[in-house]
Amino acid sequence: MSTITPETALVYTMVVVSASDDEMTDSELTRMTGLVGYLPAFRNYNVERLRVDTASCIEILQSEEGLDAVLGLIEEAIEGTHTDLVYALACEIAASDGSLSQEELRLLEMFRHYLNIDRLTAAAIERGIAARQKTFLA
């Protein structure tokens, strides 16, 4: 049995990506809240836990070997059939502020390898997220 719920693992995923460049932007936090309120994966998640789960993830990240610990918790809590969802949420948060930092790109690469996301699946997810970010601004 996992030490965190699958929903908490998804929150941890979003927090890790948002915090990867040492700054959790308003656009990233807004996107996280929106995804928790919208996605079917969070149907049984109490949104009141979002603040608690975010804080606990940050606390783990600040410990020695924090990133590996969080990735291990995520991997343990998520079924193999749902690793594409984890990667999609990671990409969604990374893209939410309009640009990808080197830290975010490196972290996405780590997620791909850690969760064994094949290149075709990763490319499809990345392309879908890129399409969702398009605007009609002149």
Disulfide bonds with the S-S distance in Angstrom:
none
